[in-house]
Amino acid sequence: MQHNKQPHSQENIEVWADLVNIKDLLLALVITSALTLSAYFIAPNEEPKPLYYGLVGALIGFIISSIIIKPKRKFETTEDK
């Protein structure tokens, strides 16, 4: 009898040679996009400020996403003899 190592593999897609849960990916995209656009639109209309505000919004969105979405990997160490 074969055991499936990833029971929820139908909910995952491959991104950059790694499996990613679709719901987690969409949640992270929504959070990061919303914060980036919000920061961009609140920025004063002076030349470099919308860029800086947008970048800070993206960074904050990334940090929030990485706190909310926990990794689901499990590593097992084995000793070679």
N, CA, C and O atoms as a DFTB+ gen file, in Angstrom:
324 C
 N C O
     1  1       0.836      -1.181       0.000
     2  2       0.000       0.000       0.000
     3  2       0.883       1.246       0.000
     4  3       1.783       1.379       0.829
     5  1       0.624       2.133      -0.912
     6  2       1.410       3.361      -0.991
     7  2       0.730       4.464      -0.200
     8  3      -0.490       4.627      -0.227
     9  1       1.558       5.207       0.500
    10  2       1.041       6.355       1.244
    11  2       1.383       7.612       0.476
    12  3       2.515       7.788       0.024
    13  1       0.427       8.463       0.334
    14  2       0.652       9.735      -0.336
    15  2       1.301      10.691       0.652
    16  3       0.732      10.974       1.706
    17  1       2.476      11.188       0.323
    18  2       3.203      12.059       1.255
    19  2       2.512      13.399       1.436
    20  3       2.608      14.014       2.498
    21  1       1.811      13.855       0.396
    22  2       1.105      15.117       0.491
    23  2      -0.365      14.883       0.178
    24  3      -0.746      14.864      -0.992
    25  1      -1.199      14.705       1.196
    26  2      -2.601      14.386       0.960
    27  2      -3.364      15.498       0.256
    28  3      -4.380      15.231      -0.385
    29  1      -2.909      16.713       0.357
    30  2      -3.600      17.844      -0.256
    31  2      -2.866      18.323      -1.500
    32  3      -2.844      19.522      -1.775
    33  1      -2.270      17.416      -2.251
    34  2      -1.471      17.830      -3.402
    35  2      -2.324      18.467      -4.492
    36  3      -1.799      19.221      -5.310
    37  1      -3.641      18.180      -4.526
    38  2      -4.490      18.797      -5.536
    39  2      -4.711      20.280      -5.240
    40  3      -5.112      21.026      -6.134
    41  1      -4.464      20.716      -4.029
    42  2      -4.619      22.124      -3.664
    43  2      -3.326      22.902      -3.863
    44  3      -3.294      24.111      -3.631
    45  1      -2.279      22.240      -4.282
    46  2      -0.979      22.887      -4.437
    47  2      -0.642      23.052      -5.912
    48  3      -1.059      22.264      -6.761
    49  1       0.126      24.099      -6.191
    50  2       0.667      24.292      -7.529
    51  2       2.174      24.457      -7.399
    52  3       2.689      24.785      -6.330
    53  1       2.860      24.229      -8.487
    54  2       4.311      24.348      -8.456
    55  2       4.720      25.754      -8.908
    56  3       4.369      26.197     -10.002
    57  1       5.462      26.436      -8.049
    58  2       5.978      27.772      -8.342
    59  2       7.464      27.756      -8.042
    60  3       7.864      27.510      -6.904
    61  1       8.275      28.012      -9.030
    62  2       9.727      28.031      -8.884
    63  2      10.249      26.761      -8.215
    64  3      11.022      26.817      -7.259
    65  1       9.812      25.621      -8.734
    66  2      10.247      24.294      -8.277
    67  2       9.908      24.034      -6.810
    68  3      10.634      23.321      -6.118
    69  1       8.807      24.613      -6.341
    70  2       8.348      24.387      -4.976
    71  2       6.829      24.307      -5.003
    72  3       6.187      24.974      -5.815
    73  1       6.253      23.502      -4.130
    74  2       4.802      23.387      -4.061
    75  2       4.234      24.456      -3.133
    76  3       4.720      24.653      -2.019
    77  1       3.192      25.145      -3.613
    78  2       2.588      26.244      -2.871
    79  2       1.086      26.004      -2.795
    80  3       0.457      25.641      -3.790
    81  1       0.519      26.204      -1.623
    82  2      -0.924      26.090      -1.452
    83  2      -1.596      27.266      -2.146
    84  3      -1.200      28.414      -1.948
    85  1      -2.606      26.986      -2.952
    86  2      -3.258      28.029      -3.749
    87  2      -3.912      29.077      -2.862
    88  3      -3.801      30.272      -3.138
    89  1      -4.594      28.654      -1.798
    90  2      -5.271      29.603      -0.905
    91  2      -4.265      30.530      -0.224
    92  3      -4.500      31.733      -0.112
    93  1      -3.148      29.968       0.228
    94  2      -2.120      30.787       0.879
    95  2      -1.494      31.772      -0.113
    96  3      -1.216      32.920       0.232
    97  1      -1.278      31.313      -1.339
    98  2      -0.702      32.188      -2.360
    99  2      -1.633      33.350      -2.667
   100  3      -1.192      34.496      -2.748
   101  1      -2.911      33.063      -2.838
   102  2      -3.873      34.129      -3.122
   103  2      -4.015      35.098      -1.950
   104  3      -4.125      36.308      -2.150
   105  1      -4.012      34.565      -0.731
   106  2      -4.093      35.426       0.447
   107  2      -2.886      36.367       0.516
   108  3      -3.042      37.559       0.780
   109  1      -1.700      35.839       0.281
   110  2      -0.494      36.666       0.307
   111  2      -0.520      37.721      -0.804
   112  3      -0.114      38.863      -0.589
   113  1      -1.000      37.334      -1.991
   114  2      -1.090      38.300      -3.089
   115  2      -2.072      39.420      -2.782
   116  3      -1.804      40.583      -3.086
   117  1      -3.204      39.078      -2.183
   118  2      -4.203      40.101      -1.849
   119  2      -3.667      41.049      -0.786
   120  3      -3.797      42.266      -0.920
   121  1      -3.070      40.508       0.263
   122  2      -2.530      41.346       1.345
   123  2      -1.450      42.282       0.815
   124  3      -1.491      43.486       1.068
   125  1      -0.491      41.734       0.084
   126  2       0.626      42.534      -0.402
   127  2       0.173      43.569      -1.432
   128  3       0.616      44.716      -1.396
   129  1      -0.700      43.169      -2.339
   130  2      -1.189      44.115      -3.352
   131  2      -1.991      45.240      -2.723
   132  3      -1.834      46.403      -3.094
   133  1      -2.851      44.899      -1.772
   134  2      -3.672      45.928      -1.127
   135  2      -2.807      46.936      -0.380
   136  3      -3.042      48.140      -0.478
   137  1      -1.821      46.466       0.357
   138  2      -0.961      47.390       1.104
   139  2      -0.073      48.215       0.165
   140  3       0.166      49.397       0.413
   141  1       0.407      47.597      -0.900
   142  2       1.239      48.336      -1.856
   143  2       0.452      49.445      -2.526
   144  3       0.915      50.583      -2.598
   145  1      -0.750      49.115      -3.022
   146  2      -1.565      50.134      -3.686
   147  2      -2.043      51.210      -2.715
   148  3      -2.082      52.391      -3.061
   149  1      -2.404      50.802      -1.510
   150  2      -2.844      51.788      -0.515
   151  2      -1.729      52.776      -0.196
   152  3      -1.950      53.986      -0.159
   153  1      -0.539      52.252       0.032
   154  2       0.593      53.125       0.343
   155  2       0.929      54.025      -0.844
   156  3       1.276      55.191      -0.662
   157  1       0.827      53.489      -2.050
   158  2       1.119      54.289      -3.254
   159  2       0.138      55.454      -3.391
   160  3       0.531      56.576      -3.709
   161  1      -1.146      55.171      -3.147
   162  2      -2.152      56.215      -3.329
   163  2      -2.185      57.224      -2.185
   164  3      -2.681      58.334      -2.378
   165  1      -1.677      56.881      -1.001
   166  2      -1.642      57.865       0.087
   167  2      -0.423      58.767      -0.018
   168  3      -0.365      59.814       0.628
   169  1       0.539      58.373      -0.820
   170  2       1.795      59.125      -0.915
   171  2       1.553      60.526      -1.472
   172  3       0.675      60.722      -2.313
   173  1       2.335      61.501      -1.000
   174  2       2.261      62.839      -1.579
   175  2       2.662      62.788      -3.058
   176  3       3.435      61.927      -3.480
   177  1       2.126      63.715      -3.818
   178  2       2.364      63.706      -5.266
   179  2       3.666      64.419      -5.624
   180  3       3.687      65.278      -6.506
   181  1       4.726      64.069      -4.951
   182  2       6.055      64.567      -5.283
   183  2       6.823      63.419      -5.909
   184  3       6.522      62.260      -5.625
   185  1       7.783      63.699      -6.733
   186  2       8.389      62.712      -7.629
   187  2       8.779      61.356      -7.047
   188  3       8.192      60.370      -7.492
   189  1       9.691      61.201      -6.115
   190  2      10.029      59.815      -5.757
   191  2       9.161      59.216      -4.644
   192  3       9.252      58.019      -4.368
   193  1       8.327      60.033      -4.010
   194  2       7.605      59.539      -2.828
   195  2       6.606      58.416      -3.114
   196  3       6.540      57.484      -2.313
   197  1       5.820      58.437      -4.205
   198  2       4.930      57.285      -4.444
   199  2       5.690      55.965      -4.601
   200  3       5.207      54.917      -4.174
   201  1       6.863      56.014      -5.203
   202  2       7.677      54.809      -5.339
   203  2       8.109      54.295      -3.971
   204  3       7.987      53.104      -3.687
   205  1       8.612      55.188      -3.124
   206  2       9.073      54.785      -1.798
   207  2       7.925      54.268      -0.939
   208  3       8.071      53.255      -0.254
   209  1       6.797      54.948      -0.971
   210  2       5.643      54.506      -0.188
   211  2       5.165      53.136      -0.677
   212  3       4.839      52.265       0.130
   213  1       5.125      52.950      -1.985
   214  2       4.717      51.660      -2.536
   215  2       5.656      50.542      -2.136
   216  3       5.211      49.441      -1.810
   217  1       6.948      50.814      -2.156
   218  2       7.922      49.802      -1.746
   219  2       7.791      49.462      -0.266
   220  3       7.896      48.297       0.119
   221  1       7.565      50.469       0.555
   222  2       7.372      50.220       1.990
   223  2       6.078      49.427       2.205
   224  3       6.042      48.531       3.048
   225  1       5.027      49.743       1.460
   226  2       3.776      48.991       1.552
   227  2       3.970      47.539       1.158
   228  3       3.419      46.643       1.798
   229  1       4.753      47.294       0.101
   230  2       5.029      45.921      -0.323
   231  2       5.832      45.177       0.745
   232  3       5.574      44.002       1.007
   233  1       6.793      45.848       1.356
   234  2       7.599      45.223       2.404
   235  2       6.743      44.879       3.626
   236  3       6.879      43.797       4.197
   237  1       5.874      45.786       4.019
   238  2       4.981      45.522       5.145
   239  2       4.018      44.382       4.802
   240  3       3.736      43.535       5.650
   241  1       3.518      44.355       3.572
   242  2       2.646      43.269       3.141
   243  2       3.350      41.934       3.167
   244  3       2.762      40.926       3.558
   245  1       4.617      41.915       2.751
   246  2       5.398      40.690       2.794
   247  2       5.595      40.211       4.231
   248  3       5.472      39.020       4.518
   249  1       5.899      41.136       5.121
   250  2       6.108      40.777       6.525
   251  2       4.815      40.230       7.137
   252  3       4.845      39.222       7.844
   253  1       3.686      40.885       6.872
   254  2       2.407      40.417       7.410
   255  2       2.058      39.043       6.844
   256  3       1.587      38.170       7.573
   257  1       2.288      38.851       5.552
   258  2       1.998      37.550       4.928
   259  2       2.861      36.443       5.505
   260  3       2.389      35.327       5.722
   261  1       4.124      36.753       5.751
   262  2       5.006      35.718       6.294
   263  2       4.675      35.395       7.756
   264  3       4.982      34.299       8.226
   265  1       4.059      36.324       8.471
   266  2       3.629      36.045       9.842
   267  2       2.334      35.231       9.838
   268  3       2.192      34.285      10.612
   269  1       1.400      35.596       8.977
   270  2       0.098      34.936       8.940
   271  2       0.198      33.520       8.368
   272  3      -0.399      32.589       8.909
   273  1       0.945      33.355       7.284
   274  2       1.016      32.074       6.581
   275  2       2.242      31.315       7.064
   276  3       3.377      31.729       6.831
   277  1       2.000      30.212       7.732
   278  2       3.087      29.403       8.276
   279  2       3.525      28.352       7.260
   280  3       2.701      27.850       6.497
   281  1       4.816      28.015       7.243
   282  2       5.292      26.956       6.346
   283  2       4.690      25.609       6.733
   284  3       4.433      25.333       7.905
   285  1       4.477      24.792       5.729
   286  2       3.877      23.488       5.973
   287  2       4.849      22.352       5.699
   288  3       4.443      21.193       5.621
   289  1       6.093      22.667       5.555
   290  2       7.112      21.653       5.302
   291  2       7.508      20.975       6.593
   292  3       7.462      21.561       7.675
   293  1       7.893      19.739       6.448
   294  2       8.439      18.991       7.562
   295  2       9.732      18.338       7.075
   296  3       9.728      17.571       6.113
   297  1      10.808      18.645       7.734
   298  2      12.097      18.084       7.371
   299  2      12.444      16.946       8.324
   300  3      12.267      17.050       9.538
   301  1      12.927      15.887       7.759
   302  2      13.373      14.765       8.559
   303  2      14.848      14.568       8.290
   304  3      15.275      14.500       7.137
   305  1      15.630      14.475       9.362
   306  2      17.053      14.242       9.187
   307  2      17.348      12.760       9.338
   308  3      16.811      12.080      10.213
   309  1      18.205      12.290       8.471
   310  2      18.630      10.899       8.536
   311  2      20.144      10.871       8.520
   312  3      20.794      11.720       7.910
   313  1      20.679       9.902       9.187
   314  2      22.131       9.774       9.231
   315  2      22.581       8.758       8.198
   316  3      22.016       7.669       8.101
   317  1      23.599       9.115       7.428
   318  2      24.187       8.192       6.478
   319  2      25.225       7.344       7.193
   320  3      26.041       7.871       7.950
   321  1      25.204       6.062       6.967
   322  2      26.167       5.183       7.641
   323  2      27.168       4.654       6.666
   324  3      28.060       3.896       7.047
